[in-house]
Structures are given as C-alpha cells and as structure tokens.
Amino acid sequence: MQVQHPDEDPKSHPTSNAEKDPDQWTTGDQPMTGAQASYLKTLSEEAHQDEAYDTDLTKAEASKRIDALQEATGRGVD
C-alpha cells in the first residue's frame, strides 16, 4: 500500500477548488438548480432588481447573478 503525502490527498484540502470560476464548470451550461432559482428570486426581490431573475438561466449564469446580488444586498458576504 502506498502512503499518500498530505498534498497528494484531495481530502486534506477539501475546499481547495471550491471557488472555481462558473465559466469553468463542466455542468455550467445545464439549467440552474431549484435551490439556485429560489435563492436568486429572493435576492432579486430584496435588491429590487426583479429583472435579475430569469427562469432560463444556466447554473453558471445563475451563480454569477447570485454573486452580484449578494454584493448588492450584503447577503452572504463574509
């Protein structure tokens, strides 16, 4: 059995790729998820930007809009 060094074990750094650019997602062109749609709707209403909500968005597009609306509303910002 081969012993892995910490840098070789992806579980040793579980968030190392958690901040991947949505444009690089392999599933980014799929329709947004129900959770994304719900959160996007909430954020767009809070930001008074109803036009930001669109049912035809992809996962990647929804993620980008969510990021922008979080910035606008202060929600989800650490």
C-alpha positions as CSV (number, residue, x, y, z in Angstrom):
1,M,0.0,0.0,0.0
2,Q,1.3,3.4,-1.0
3,V,1.3,6.1,1.6
4,Q,0.0,9.4,0.3
5,H,1.5,12.7,1.4
6,P,-1.0,15.4,2.5
7,D,-0.5,17.4,-0.7
8,E,-1.5,14.3,-2.7
9,D,-4.7,13.6,-0.9
10,P,-7.5,15.9,-2.1
11,K,-9.4,15.3,1.2
12,S,-6.6,17.0,3.1
13,H,-7.7,20.3,1.4
14,P,-11.4,19.8,0.7
15,T,-12.0,23.4,-0.3
16,S,-9.0,23.9,-2.5
17,N,-11.2,24.0,-5.6
18,A,-14.4,25.2,-4.1
19,E,-14.0,28.7,-5.6
20,K,-14.0,27.6,-9.2
21,D,-15.0,30.1,-11.9
22,P,-18.5,29.3,-13.0
23,D,-17.3,29.6,-16.6
24,Q,-15.1,26.6,-16.0
25,W,-17.8,24.3,-14.5
26,T,-18.4,21.2,-16.5
27,T,-22.1,21.4,-15.7
28,G,-22.3,25.2,-16.0
29,D,-24.4,25.1,-19.2
30,Q,-27.1,23.0,-17.5
31,P,-30.3,24.7,-16.3
32,M,-30.0,26.3,-12.9
33,T,-31.0,24.2,-9.9
34,G,-34.1,24.6,-7.9
35,A,-32.1,25.9,-5.0
36,Q,-30.4,28.5,-7.2
37,A,-33.7,29.6,-8.6
38,S,-35.2,30.0,-5.2
39,Y,-32.2,32.0,-3.8
40,L,-31.9,34.1,-6.9
41,K,-35.6,35.0,-6.7
42,T,-35.2,36.0,-3.0
43,L,-32.1,38.1,-3.7
44,S,-33.6,39.8,-6.8
45,E,-36.6,40.8,-4.7
46,E,-34.5,42.1,-1.8
47,A,-32.3,44.1,-4.2
48,H,-35.4,45.5,-6.0
49,Q,-34.0,44.0,-9.2
50,D,-36.8,41.8,-10.4
51,E,-35.3,41.7,-13.9
52,A,-32.3,39.8,-12.5
53,Y,-34.5,36.7,-12.0
54,D,-34.9,34.7,-15.2
55,T,-36.1,31.1,-15.3
56,D,-34.0,30.3,-18.4
57,L,-30.6,30.8,-16.7
58,T,-27.9,28.2,-16.7
59,K,-26.1,27.1,-13.5
60,A,-23.1,29.3,-14.3
61,E,-25.3,32.4,-15.2
62,A,-27.3,31.9,-12.0
63,S,-24.2,31.7,-9.9
64,K,-22.8,34.9,-11.3
65,R,-26.1,36.7,-10.7
66,I,-26.3,35.4,-7.2
67,D,-22.8,36.7,-6.5
68,A,-23.7,40.1,-7.9
69,L,-26.9,40.3,-5.9
70,Q,-25.2,39.1,-2.7
71,E,-22.8,42.0,-3.2
72,A,-25.7,44.4,-3.8
73,T,-27.7,43.2,-0.7
74,G,-24.8,42.4,1.6
75,R,-26.2,38.9,2.0
76,G,-23.8,36.0,2.0
77,V,-20.8,38.3,2.2
78,D,-18.3,37.4,4.9
